[in-house]
Amino acid sequence: MKVYKTKARKFSGSDFHEVNQKASSLYSTIKKRSKRRAYIRSAYFKKDKIFLDLFWSHLFEKQNWRDRVRRIKYFGCAIELINHSRFEPKSKENHNQPSEILHRFYGITADDELFCAQIKEYKKNGQKFLISVFPTDGPTDT
């Protein structure tokens, strides 16, 4: 499996508010480009829109603050990965919701840290949403 190398570094900081400020700044920049929902375009999906609002609600469902910080640090890298990567993701049907497909894109930050960006696609209408970003050990068969 090929992994996309980003030029972006993960956000620095250990405090949630410090890291969240950087990620929110990037998100608001993206959000200003559209009158409706914030999105980016994906190179792999032939410039289809990937909506970002689900990522934030999913992030704040996490109870553990450390886990939130760990995930949000890779937000900038994930945006670049989705925008530019043409490498095929690891895709599988969501076992909880058969009407959804989960795509996992793997990337390496400029600091050589491996991470994964997960995108949910609805089969019915083809809409795609960034769900999660997290550091990983590598592509697995799970």
C-alpha positions in Angstrom: 0.0 0.0 0.0 1.3 3.4 -0.9 1.5 6.2 1.6 1.3 9.9 0.8 4.1 12.1 2.2 2.8 15.5 3.4 4.8 18.8 3.5 2.7 19.8 6.5 3.9 19.2 10.1 1.5 18.1 12.8 0.3 21.0 15.0 2.6 21.5 18.0 1.5 21.8 21.6 0.3 19.6 24.4 -2.7 21.7 25.6 -6.0 21.1 23.8 -6.8 24.8 23.6 -3.4 25.6 22.1 -3.7 22.9 19.4 -7.5 23.5 18.8 -6.7 27.2 18.1 -4.4 26.3 15.2 -6.8 23.7 13.8 -9.8 26.0 14.2 -8.0 28.7 12.4 -7.3 26.4 9.4 -11.0 25.2 9.5 -12.3 28.7 9.5 -10.2 29.6 6.5 -11.6 26.6 4.6 -15.1 27.5 5.9 -14.9 31.0 4.5 -14.6 29.7 1.0 -18.2 28.4 1.0 -21.5 29.9 1.9 -22.8 26.6 3.1 -21.0 23.6 4.6 -17.2 23.6 4.8 -15.5 21.2 2.4 -12.3 20.4 0.5 -11.9 18.7 -2.8 -10.2 15.3 -3.0 -7.7 14.4 -5.8 -8.5 10.7 -5.4 -12.2 11.0 -5.7 -11.9 13.1 -8.9 -12.3 16.4 -7.1 -15.4 15.4 -5.2 -16.3 17.4 -2.1 -15.3 16.0 1.3 -17.3 17.7 4.0 -15.5 18.5 7.3 -18.3 19.3 9.8 -18.7 15.6 10.9 -15.0 15.5 12.0 -15.7 18.2 14.6 -18.8 16.5 16.1 -17.0 13.2 16.1 -14.0 14.7 17.8 -16.1 16.2 20.6 -17.8 12.9 21.2 -14.5 11.6 22.6 -14.4 11.7 26.4 -10.7 11.7 26.8 -9.0 15.1 26.3 -5.7 13.5 25.5 -7.3 11.6 22.6 -8.8 14.8 21.3 -5.4 16.5 21.3 -3.8 13.4 19.7 -6.3 13.5 16.8 -6.6 17.2 16.2 -2.8 17.6 15.9 -3.0 15.8 12.5 -5.9 17.9 11.1 -3.7 20.1 8.9 -1.8 17.0 7.6 -5.1 15.3 6.8 -6.4 18.3 4.8 -3.3 18.2 2.7 -3.5 14.4 2.3 -7.1 14.5 1.1 -6.4 17.4 -1.2 -3.4 15.9 -3.0 -3.2 12.1 -2.5 -4.1 10.0 -5.5 -3.1 6.8 -3.8 -5.8 4.2 -3.4 -7.3 4.1 0.2 -8.1 1.0 2.1 -11.9 0.8 1.7 -14.4 -1.5 3.4 -18.1 -1.5 4.1 -19.1 -0.2 7.5 -20.1 -3.3 9.5 -22.5 -1.2 11.7 -24.1 0.6 8.7 -24.2 -1.4 5.4 -25.2 1.8 3.6 -21.8 3.3 4.2 -18.2 2.7 2.9 -15.2 3.7 5.1 -12.1 4.8 3.3 -8.8 5.0 5.1 -6.0 7.2 3.6 -2.6 6.7 5.1 0.0 9.5 5.2 3.3 10.5 6.6 3.9 13.9 8.1 7.0 16.0 7.4 8.3 14.7 10.7 8.0 11.1 9.5 5.0 10.2 11.6 2.4 7.8 10.2 -1.3 8.8 10.4 -4.6 7.9 8.9 -7.5 10.0 7.7 -10.9 8.2 7.6 -13.6 9.2 5.2 -17.2 8.0 5.3 -19.1 7.7 2.0 -22.8 7.2 1.8 -23.6 4.7 -1.0 -27.1 6.2 -1.7 -26.0 9.8 -2.6 -22.2 9.5 -2.8 -21.6 12.2 -0.2 -18.3 12.0 1.6 -17.3 13.2 5.1 -14.0 13.3 7.0 -14.8 11.4 10.2 -11.5 11.0 11.9 -7.7 11.5 11.9 -5.4 9.6 14.1 -1.8 8.4 14.4 -1.3 4.8 13.4 1.4 2.1 13.2 0.6 1.3 9.6 -2.0 -0.1 7.3 -3.6 -3.3 8.8 -6.1 -5.8 7.5 -8.7 -5.0 10.2 
